[in-house]
């Protein structure tokens, strides 16, 4: 994972706006959330990396946030 910005719940309305704004400003966000289908569709559309992760597992969160600023 190489992004410096993680957007959890990125496939929702507001998350999608934030993801697009981040890309427009030169960020390479990592899109994240629990719904694999929605996340994969969004990642393909925006050309971003994605990680399917639930908030109930501390180890997954550590992995997700390890490289984020």
C-alpha positions in Angstrom: 0.0 0.0 0.0 1.5 3.3 -1.0 -1.0 6.0 -0.4 -0.5 8.8 2.1 -4.2 9.4 2.4 -6.8 6.8 3.4 -10.5 7.5 2.8 -12.6 5.0 4.8 -16.2 4.7 3.4 -15.0 6.3 0.2 -17.8 4.8 -1.9 -20.5 6.8 -0.1 -21.7 10.1 -1.5 -19.5 12.3 0.6 -16.5 9.9 0.5 -16.7 9.8 -3.3 -16.6 13.7 -3.3 -13.6 13.7 -1.0 -11.8 11.0 -3.0 -12.3 13.0 -6.3 -11.2 16.2 -4.6 -8.1 14.5 -3.3 -7.2 13.2 -6.7 -7.8 16.6 -8.3 -5.3 18.0 -5.8 -2.6 15.5 -6.6 -3.1 12.9 -3.9 -3.1 9.2 -4.5 -5.6 8.1 -1.9 -6.2 4.5 -0.8 -9.9 3.9 -0.9 -11.3 1.7 1.9 -14.5 0.3 3.4 -16.4 -2.9 4.0 -18.3 -3.3 0.8 -16.0 -5.1 -1.7 -18.2 -4.6 -4.7 -18.8 -0.9 -4.3 -15.1 -0.3 -3.4 -13.8 -2.2 -6.4 -16.1 -0.4 -8.8 -15.0 3.0 -7.3 -11.3 2.1 -7.4 -11.5 1.1 -11.0 -13.4 4.3 -11.9 -11.0 6.5 -10.1 -7.8 4.5 -10.8 -6.9 4.2 -7.1 -5.7 1.4 -4.8 -8.3 -0.1 -2.5 -8.4 -2.1 0.7 -11.5 -3.9 2.0 -11.3 -3.6 5.8 -13.8 -3.7 8.7 -13.4 -1.3 11.6 -13.8 -4.2 14.1 -10.3 -5.7 13.6 -7.4 -3.6 15.1 -4.8 -5.6 13.1 -6.5 -4.7 9.8 -6.7 -1.0 10.9 -3.0 -1.0 11.8 -2.2 -2.5 8.3 -4.4 0.1 6.6 -2.9 3.1 8.5 0.7 1.9 8.5 1.8 4.0 5.6 -0.8 6.8 5.8 0.2 10.3 7.0 
